[in-house]
Amino acid sequence: GRWWVLILLMREESKTSTPSILAEKAGVSRATMTGLIDGLEQSNLVARIYTKDDRRSVQIKLTQAGQAKLDVVMPDYYRRLRKCMQALDANKREQLQQVLELINAGIPALTE
């Protein structure tokens, strides 16, 4: 769960997102996301950025330490993923993509 939050933040151009958007993308409840963010913040991998005008409004930002951790882990992750995908021809990869898109579309229903 924690790694997925870091990856979601890494994919954002600004390296920031809201807890509710992260929860939706990760397919977890807001309460679960709060716990994940708490742990990541304690490890200095993310930071909470509060809006000056409204302290209830918060953005979660990937820290330099969080990015550094991903920089170490992601090359091995992508290497392993490529190795797994080598066994699939183009047709099988397309089928896998379609199945993953269907699963992804159903994730929001898991948190309702």
C-alpha positions as CSV (number, residue, x, y, z in Angstrom):
1,G,0.0,0.0,0.0
2,R,2.7,2.5,1.0
3,W,4.7,1.9,-2.2
4,W,1.6,2.4,-4.3
5,V,1.0,5.8,-2.7
6,L,4.5,6.8,-3.6
7,I,4.1,5.6,-7.2
8,L,0.8,7.4,-7.6
9,L,2.5,10.7,-6.4
10,M,5.5,10.1,-8.6
11,R,3.1,9.9,-11.6
12,E,1.7,13.3,-10.9
13,E,3.4,16.2,-12.7
14,S,3.4,18.3,-9.5
15,K,4.3,15.2,-7.3
16,T,1.2,16.2,-5.2
17,S,-2.4,15.0,-4.8
18,T,-5.2,15.0,-2.3
19,P,-5.8,12.1,0.1
20,S,-9.2,11.5,-1.4
21,I,-7.9,11.2,-5.0
22,L,-5.1,8.9,-3.8
23,A,-7.6,6.7,-2.0
24,E,-9.8,6.5,-5.1
25,K,-6.9,5.6,-7.3
26,A,-5.5,3.1,-4.9
27,G,-8.9,1.5,-4.3
28,V,-8.9,2.0,-0.5
29,S,-11.1,3.9,1.9
30,R,-10.1,7.4,3.0
31,A,-9.4,6.1,6.5
32,T,-7.0,3.5,5.1
33,M,-5.3,6.2,3.0
34,T,-4.9,8.4,6.1
35,G,-3.1,5.6,7.8
36,L,-0.8,5.0,4.8
37,I,0.0,8.7,4.6
38,D,0.7,8.9,8.3
39,G,3.3,6.1,8.0
40,L,4.8,7.7,5.0
41,E,5.0,11.1,6.6
42,Q,6.6,9.6,9.7
43,S,9.3,8.1,7.4
44,N,9.7,11.5,5.7
45,L,8.7,10.1,2.3
46,V,5.7,12.4,1.9
47,A,4.6,15.7,3.4
48,R,1.3,17.2,4.1
49,I,0.9,20.7,2.6
50,Y,-1.9,22.7,4.2
51,T,-3.7,25.6,2.4
52,K,-3.2,28.9,4.3
53,D,-6.8,29.9,3.9
54,D,-8.3,26.5,4.8
55,R,-6.4,24.1,7.0
56,R,-8.9,21.4,6.2
57,S,-7.6,21.4,2.6
58,V,-4.5,19.4,2.4
59,Q,-2.2,18.2,-0.4
60,I,0.1,15.2,-0.1
61,K,3.5,15.8,-1.7
62,L,6.3,13.3,-2.5
63,T,9.4,14.5,-0.7
64,Q,13.0,14.3,-2.0
65,A,13.5,11.3,0.3
66,G,10.4,9.7,-1.1
67,Q,11.7,10.3,-4.7
68,A,15.1,9.0,-3.7
69,K,13.6,5.8,-2.4
70,L,11.6,5.3,-5.6
71,D,14.8,6.0,-7.7
72,V,16.4,3.0,-5.9
73,V,13.4,0.6,-6.2
74,M,11.8,1.4,-9.5
75,P,14.6,0.3,-11.9
76,D,14.5,-3.2,-10.3
77,Y,10.7,-3.2,-10.4
78,Y,10.7,-2.3,-14.2
79,R,13.4,-4.9,-14.9
80,R,11.3,-7.6,-13.3
81,L,8.2,-6.4,-15.0
82,R,9.9,-6.5,-18.4
83,K,11.1,-10.0,-17.7
84,C,7.6,-11.2,-16.9
85,M,6.2,-9.5,-20.0
86,Q,8.7,-11.1,-22.3
87,A,6.8,-14.3,-22.2
88,L,3.7,-12.6,-23.8
89,D,3.4,-11.9,-27.5
90,A,1.8,-8.7,-28.7
91,N,-1.7,-10.3,-28.7
92,K,-1.4,-11.5,-25.2
93,R,-0.1,-8.1,-24.0
94,E,-3.1,-6.4,-25.6
95,Q,-5.5,-8.9,-23.9
96,L,-3.8,-8.3,-20.6
97,Q,-4.1,-4.5,-21.1
98,Q,-7.8,-4.9,-21.7
99,V,-8.3,-7.0,-18.6
100,L,-6.3,-4.6,-16.4
101,E,-8.4,-1.7,-17.8
102,L,-11.6,-3.5,-16.7
103,I,-10.2,-4.2,-13.3
104,N,-9.1,-0.6,-12.9
105,A,-12.6,0.6,-13.9
106,G,-14.1,-1.5,-11.1
107,I,-11.8,-0.3,-8.3
108,P,-13.9,2.7,-7.2
109,A,-16.8,0.3,-6.5
110,L,-14.6,-1.4,-3.9
111,T,-14.6,1.7,-1.6
112,E,-18.4,2.4,-1.8
